[in-house]
Amino acid sequence: TFAALNLQVEKLKDLCLNQREEIKSLKDTILFPDVLNSQLQELVEKQGSELKEAKQVIPSLQQQVSSLTGQLQSLAEDLAEVKADKYSTKTGFQGYVSSPRTPPSHSREDASNSW
């Protein structure tokens, strides 16, 4: 029973220590509200200035994104045109090679040698 009593005394001491810490922090809050208020005020001002800065930066970023989107769209269109031209050139060249009007290769050699 003595050990059980000692255990209860230790628990009460811990509880008292915890309560003492809580009371101390409450006293600090009650006795020094100006400190807390000034800290909160600084935090509010800092957030306000960050918000103001964001309001100035966001429109500029939106314009840059719009500009880049336009540039990307233009590049995509240019790339599509280049691919289309390349494809039409390929098919045109293949059509030219397989054309029945193309003279045989030895005729072309004779023509170039005659110069």
Secondary structure as the mmCIF struct_conf table of DSSP 4:
data_model
#
loop_
_struct_conf.conf_type_id
_struct_conf.id
_struct_conf.beg_label_comp_id
_struct_conf.beg_label_asym_id
_struct_conf.beg_label_seq_id
_struct_conf.end_label_comp_id
_struct_conf.end_label_asym_id
_struct_conf.end_label_seq_id
HELX_RH_AL_P HELX_RH_AL_P1 PHE A 2 LEU A 31
HELX_RH_AL_P HELX_RH_AL_P2 PRO A 33 VAL A 97
TURN_TY1_P TURN_TY1_P1 SER A 98 SER A 98
TURN_TY1_P TURN_TY1_P2 PRO A 100 ARG A 101
BEND BEND1 THR A 102 THR A 102
HELX_LH_PP_P HELX_LH_PP_P1 PRO A 103 PRO A 104
HELX_RH_AL_P HELX_RH_AL_P3 SER A 105 ASN A 113
TURN_TY1_P TURN_TY1_P3 SER A 114 SER A 114
#
